Amino acid sequence: LKHARNFHIPSLVLSGLGLSIVVSWLQHLGNSQQRIQEQVLEEEFNMATLIEAIKEKDPDRIKKLIFQYSKSEAVRVWGGFSVFAVVTYMVFSSGDFSFLLTLSSLVSLFSFLMVAMTVATTQSVKGVSLKMMECYLAVFFCRLTAIVPFEGYLPFDKSGDWLYQVCEAVALCLAGSVVYCIRVVYPSTYDENVDVFNHLWIMGPAAAISLILHPHLNNNMPTDIAWAFALYLESVTVLPQFFMFMKEGKAQTHTSHFLAAQALSRLMSFIFWASSFSELSNPDHHIKKFVGHWVVGIQLIQLIIMGDFIYHYLRALQRGLPVSEVISWSSAV
């Protein structure tokens, strides 16, 4: 997917500066958060209300509705990240389509940063699934073993020189910090009675399938298997969090943003590999010629699994309400 390129130290410095800005912004957001006491705002925002105001040509009401909507935590979170993503693209990308893979990793990193900053700010791990985070540790570690010493799975875009790997490494560190907080720092705020999904049920099958169905872009079997295992496990690693939501009967705000970001990340990855899946297959092998189709299919399954959650999350954004106030869970994912 890419050829060797030169490593740019100035770019690394700029990325570190950008990341520190995002951290500072999230810290400010976390410190300024106040729980909304009323279920409905003074004038509930939704698309119908805005359209009505536009039809009435009432500029004051339109401004009021937009300002009210901008107070939504989700709008501030995604608005800040969107600006950061655009700047990253302008500074670090060569404009190649494969930047989509780097952007997918950047979105995933952002989701872990939100959770880590919330845990640090609230000094609580309530609502975070330890089983899910431990699965992500395995995902990032295995993927890094495939993309650091080899180039087969790296974006051809110049962001694949180092930015993609850095995003994965930082996400690994953030996931590790969350696991550390759950097990060591704030164990009293973690309720293992609601985090009941056995993650071995998804790690075992993912490992078994990766032994049989794995690409060969690195031409190195251990790292090819590791990359496949990371992708297969990542496609179902949100299940422990969903089961935790069902046990609790509600979704925490920061974990809702986390899962929405993971869904967006998987959508980007799906689009990229759906357009490049032929490179993953070995047409001369009677089993591995289907690897590309399997990789795309397993990511599509994850998007389907998260479909109900995304519906409720987008509904919350549309109404300008906290996602924790709108999302309700039934007995089925």
N, C-alpha and C positions, 0 to 999 in steps of 0.2 A: 503493500500500500504506500510505501514511501521509500525514498533513497536517503542516504546519509547527508546531513547538513551541518553547518558550523554552529557551535553553541555560542549564544550571544549573552554575555554577562550584563550589559546595560539593560537588556530586555528583562533579565531575571530580577534586577534591582527594581525596575518599574513595576513588575508584577507583584513583588513583595510590598511595594508602596501601595499599590491598588488594593491588595488584600487587607493591609492594615487599615485602610480607609473604610472598607466594608465592615471590618470587625468593630471599628469605632462607631460606625453608624448603627450597627446592630446593638451595640452596648447602650447607645443613647436610646434606641427604640425600646430595649428591654427595661431600662430605668424609668422610662416615661409611661410605661403601660399602666392603664387603670382598667379594672374590670368594669364592664358596662352593667349597670344595675337594672336598666329597663330593657325589656324584650323588644320594644318598638321605639324607634327614634321619634323626635318631635314631628317630623313628616317623613315617613318611611320612604327611602329611595328605592325605586325600581325603574326598569326601562320604560314601562307604561307611563309612570309619572313624569319622567323626563320628556317623553314624546308628547305628552299632553301639554307640558309647559312650552315646548317648542312650537306646537300648533297654535297655542294662545299668544305666541310671540311676546312672552313675558321674560325679558332678560334678567330681571332681578330674581325671579323664582328659579330660573335656570342656573344662575350663579350660585344661589343658595343650595340647590340640590347637588351641584357638582362639588361645592365646598364640603357639604355634608358627607358626600361619598368619599372624598379624599381623606376624611378622618378615619376611614376603615383601615384597620391594621394590615389587612391583606393587600390593599392598594399601596400602602407605604412600603411594605416588604417587597412586593413584585416591582413596584416603580423604581425603587433603589437598585434592585438587581438588574433590571432592564438597562438602566443607564450604565452600570458597570460592565454588562455584557457587550453593549455597543462599543464602549471605549476599548475593551479587550480585543474585539474584532478589528477595530481600526488600527490598533497599535501592533498586535501580534500575529494577525492572520495575513496570508498572501492571497486570500479571496477564493481559495479552492473549496469545492463542495465538501471535502473531507473535514473542513473545520467544524462541520456539524457534529462530528464525533467528539472533538474537543469541547464544544459547547455543551454537549450532553454531560461530559465529565464535570464541567464547570457548574452546571445546574445541580448535579449531585453533590458536589462539594459545598455549594451554597446551602443545600438542605441540611447537611450535617453541621454546618456553621451555625445555622439558626437554632438547632437543638442544643448544641454545646453552649452557646451564649445564653440561652434561656435557662439551662441547668445552672450555669455559673451565677446568673443574676438572681434566680429564685431560690438557689441552694436546695433544689428539689428535683428528683427524677420521676415525679409522678406522671403517669401516662406514657412513659417510654418503655418499650419492650426490650428487655435484656436479651432475649432469644434472637430478636431481629438484629440487634446491634452486633452480637457475636457472629451471626451469619455474615454480616457485612465485613467484619474483620477478615473472615476467610475469603470473601469475594475480592477485596482490594489486595490482599497479600498475594493471592494466586495470580491475579491479573498483572501485578507489578513484576512477578517473576517471569512473565511472558513478554512484557513491553520494555523493560529496562535493559536487559542484555541483548535483546533481539529487536528487529524493526518490522517484522511481518505484519503486526496488527496496529501499527502506528498510522495516524493520518498523514497523507502526502503533503497536506498544508504545512507551512513552516511552523505552525503551532505544535506540530508533532515532533519538533526538534527537542523540546524540553517541557513546554507548558502542559501538554497532556499528561505526561508522567508526573509532573509536580502536583497537578490537581488530584491525581489518584493517590499519591503519597500523602498529601495533606488530609485528604478524606480518610485515609487509613488512620492517621494520627488522631483525627477528631472522633472517629468511631471508637478508637481505643480509649480516648479520654472519657467518653460517655460511659463505656463499660466500666472503667475504673471508678467513676463517680457512683455508679449503681452498686458496685460490689464493695467499695472501700470507703468512699467519702460520705455518701448520703444513703446508706442501705436502709435506714429507717423510713425513708420516703418511698421506697420501692415495695410494691405489693405483689409478691410472687403468686398469690392466690388467683390473680386475674391474668397473669402471664403464664398460661397453662399449655400453650402449644409446644409440643416437643420438636425442636428444630432438627433433630436427627432424622425425622421423617422426611425432610426435604433435602438435607445434606447427603444422605445415603444414596437416594435415587439419582441425584445430580452427579455424584461422583461415578456411579455405575454407568450412566448414560455417556458421560464424557470419555470414559475409557473406550467406548465403541464408536461414538459419533463425535469426532473432533476434526477441525481443519488441519492444514499442514503448512500454513504460511510461514512459520518459523523453520520448517524442516528440522524440528527438534521435538521428538515425541513428548517428553515430560512437560515442556512449556506449552506445547499445543494442547495437551490434555488440561493443563492448569488454566489456560485461557478459556477453554470450553466449559470447564467446571465453574469458573467464576461467572460466566454469562448465564449458564443454566440455573445456578443457585440464585443469582440476582433476580431472575425472573419470578421467583416464588418466595423470596425472603421477606416480603411484606406481609405474608400470611400471619405470622405471630402477632404483628401489630393489629391486624384486623380482628383476630380472635380476642385480643385484649380489649379492643373497642366494644365488642359485643358483650364481653363479661362486665365491663364497667357501665355499659348502657349509654356512653357518650364518648365524644372525641375531644381530646385536649387541643387547644389552639395551635401550639407549636408543632405537635405531631401531625396535625392536619396539614399545615403548611409543608411539613417535611414530606408527607406522602404525595401531596400535589406536585411538589418539585421532582420527586422520584418518578411520578407518572410522566411529567414533561420530559425528563431525562430519558426515560425508556422510549418515549415516542420519537425523540430525535435519533436515538440509536436504532430504532426500528426502521425509520426512513432511510438512514444511511446504509444499513446492512441489506435492506430490501432492494436497494439499487446496486449493491455490490456482492450479493450472495453467491454469484457464480464463482467468485474468486475463492470461496471457502470450500468448494466441492472438488472432489477428485473424480473426474469422469471415467477413469480407468478402473475404479474400484466399485464393485457391485453394491457395497453398503455406503461408503463415504461419498458417493456421487450425490447422496441426498442430504449431506451435512448442511449445505447452504439453506435448503428448504426448512430443515429442522431448526436452525438458528433463528430464522425469520419467524417460524411458527411459534416457537417457545416465547418469543418476545410479544407476539400478538396475543398469546394466551394471557400474559401478564396485563396487557392493556384491557383485555376483556374482564379480568378479575377486578381491576380497579375502576371499571366503568361506573358502577353504582356510586362509589365514593366521589368520583370526579363530578358526577351529576349534582350531588348535594353540595359539593365545594363550589362549583360554578353558580349554583343557586344562591349560595351565601354571598358571593361576590356581586351578583346581580342586584340583590336586595340591600347591599351595603351593611350587612349584619355580620357579627363575629361568627366564624364557621362553627365554633363550639355550640352556638345557640340554635343553629339550623340543622346540623347533621344529626340524624337519628338512625339507629341501627336496628335491623331486624335480625332474625335468627339465621339469615342466609347472607353470605358475602355477595 
